[in-house]
């Protein structure tokens, strides 16, 4: 329970609380919503078109396992959560991932594929890598991102 969706689900209500942050996040766009848009549209440019109006309004947290097709103008910050390989292996095994999916995820983490993709797709000052091994890391990440939103 220490992954991106869990972290975003904690962060979203905090950022929507006017007493904790001056920014209001209007929505939490999940991987499922993006996958649904992909299946509905079949082409990534059309997916971006589908999301454009919501993203243009601002105040969104997007939870997705890749970022190279999203326009940079949509984001103030791109957060890449990183996990120790042993912890990641155990976490994904408990979720019932197949051997090939486990291997793919571990290799991506070892080679920092998503971090490199983010750095290649967006200006480096927008990209932040945060450790996400346990609940303490999540608490620290939420505090860091909330502080970032305030400042």
N, C-alpha and C positions, 0 to 999 in steps of 0.2 A: 504494500500500500504506500510506497514512497515514490511512485513514478510521476510523470508529467500531469496526467489527468487528475490525480489526487492533489498534487501541489496547486494546480490551477483552481480546483474546486474549493480549496481553502482560501486562496488569494482573492477570488472573485467577490465573495461577500464583504471581505475586508475593504477592498478597493471601492465597493459600492456604498460603504458607510461614510457619510459626509463628515463624521467626527474623526475618522482615522485617515482620510485622504481626500484632497480636493477634487480628484478625478472620479468620474462615475463611469464604470465599465458597463456598457449597455447589454452586452451579451457575452457568452462563453461559447465560442464556436469550436465544436469538438471534432475529433477525427471521424466519428460516425457521420456527422453532417457533411463533412468534406467528401467522404467516400460516397455518400448518397448522391451528392451533387455530381461526382465523377461518373457514377453509374447512370444518372439521369442524362448527363450531357455527353459523356464519352470522350471529351477532349478537355485538356487542362485549361486552355485559354477561355473556354466557355465556362468552366468552373469559376475562374477568376471574375468573369463577367457576372455570373450568378451572385457572387459575394460582394461585388463592387459597391452597391448602394449601402449595405450594412457597414462595410469597412470604411467608406467615405465619411459616415457619421462619426466615426472614431469611437474610442472607449471599448475596444474589444480585446479579449484574450483569446488567442488562437492556439489550440492544442493539436499539433500535428507532428508526425515523425519525418519531417523533411520540410524544406523551405525554399528551394531554388526556383520554384515557379510563382511564388507570391511576389508582387511588386514591392520594392523597398519603401515606397511612399506610404504603405499601409502601417508601418511599424516605427515606433519610437525606440523599441528595444527588442532584441531577439535573444531569448534565453535558451541555452543548450544545457540540459541536465545530464550530468555524467555520474556513472556508478562504477564502483570497484567490480571487476569482472567476476569474482567469486560470489559476491552479493547478488549481482545481476543474474548469474547462472542459477543460483538457488531461488531467486524471486520468480524467474520465468519458468523454471521446472515446476514450482508449486502451482503455477497457472496452467500447467499441462502442455506447454509448448513442445512441438515435435523436435527431434534431434537437429534437423536441418534448420528450423527456425531459430533454435537455441544457438547453433553455430553461427548463423548469419548475424544475429544480434550481438554476440560476443565479439566476432570479428569487427563489426562496425564500431564497437566501443574501443577495442584495442587500437584500431587505426584512426580513431576519432573522425570517422566519416562525416557525421552530422555537424561537428564543430567546423571542419574544413569547408563543408558545403555552405554553412552559414557565413563564414568569413569570405568565401568567394562570391556569395550572392548579395551581401550587404556591406556597407561601410563598417570597417573594423570597430569603430567606437560604439556601434549599435549592438555588437555581439558580446554576450556575457556567458561564460561557462560557470556553472554552479554544481557543486558536489551534491548528490542526492542518494546517499547510502542508507539513511535512517530518519526517524522522525525528528531528531534534533537538527539534522541538515535541512529538512523541510521547514521547520520553524525558523531557522536562520535565513533560509532563502525567502520565505514570506516576509520576514522583517526587512531584509535587504531590498526587496522589490517594492515594498510599501514605502520605505524611506526614499527610494529612488523616485517613486511617483510623487511624493510630497515635495522633494527638492527639485 
